[in-house]
Amino acid sequence: MKFIYFRRIWLLSLSFVIFFAATVPASETINWHSYEEGMVLSKIEKKKVFLHFYADWCGFCRKMANTTFKDATLINYLNDNFMPIMVNTDKEPQTAGNYGVAGLPFTMFLTAMGEPIFSIPGYVPTEALMGMLKEVNELKTGG
């Protein structure tokens, strides 16, 4: 009898743990990668690249970081479907130059193999970026 009572409590406790674990958001932040690491991982995981260039002094970069990149739906979609890479142009000017970055913020979408799909100059609000993410994710690319 004691065993049956203990088992019921244990199963009830386990049910609560599973329920609450399932209701916690997948992530609260974007899983940003360095350029080198992200480009390697994109090939391994066969994920398109979301490449974002910024600088600490850039006001619209900070605005994007504090608004667009704080949206839970966007965070989860980006983490699940893309390889997010963030590049500080002051610390990696060569990488920024290789992609022709002339103003900030600057965002690019690349295939998993690193081929450009398209780029977006300037600040992008959450709804607009979410739409772009979905469209790019649905594109059939060679890599």
Residue pairs with C-beta under 8 A, 6 or more apart in sequence:
25 72
25 76
26 76
26 79
26 80
27 75
27 76
27 79
28 72
28 75
29 75
30 69
30 75
30 78
30 79
30 84
31 79
31 84
32 84
32 85
32 86
33 41
33 83
33 84
33 85
33 86
34 85
35 51
35 85
35 87
35 92
35 95
38 49
38 51
38 83
38 84
38 85
39 49
39 83
39 85
39 114
41 47
41 83
42 48
42 49
42 83
42 110
42 112
42 113
42 114
43 112
43 113
43 114
43 143
45 83
45 112
46 112
46 143
47 81
47 82
47 83
47 112
48 81
48 82
48 83
48 109
48 110
48 111
48 112
48 117
48 136
48 137
48 139
48 141
49 82
49 83
49 85
49 108
49 109
49 110
49 111
49 112
49 114
50 78
50 82
50 83
50 84
50 85
50 107
50 109
50 133
51 85
51 87
51 99
51 107
51 108
51 109
51 110
52 84
52 85
52 86
52 87
52 105
52 106
52 107
52 108
53 86
53 87
53 89
53 96
53 99
53 101
53 104
53 105
53 106
53 107
53 108
54 61
54 64
54 65
54 86
54 87
54 88
54 89
54 104
54 105
55 61
55 88
55 89
55 90
55 104
56 88
56 90
57 90
58 104
58 105
60 104
60 105
60 122
60 123
61 104
61 105
63 123
64 105
64 123
64 124
67 125
67 126
68 74
68 123
68 124
68 125
68 126
68 129
69 75
71 126
71 130
73 130
74 126
74 129
74 130
74 133
77 130
77 133
77 134
78 84
78 133
81 133
81 137
82 133
82 137
83 112
87 95
87 96
89 95
89 96
89 101
89 104
96 106
99 106
99 108
99 116
99 119
102 121
103 121
103 122
105 122
105 123
105 124
106 119
106 120
106 121
106 122
107 119
107 120
107 124
107 129
108 116
108 117
108 118
108 119
108 120
109 116
109 117
109 118
109 119
109 132
109 136
110 116
110 117
111 117
111 141
111 142
111 143
112 141
112 143
113 142
113 143
114 143
115 141
115 142
115 143
117 136
117 139
117 141
118 136
120 132
124 132
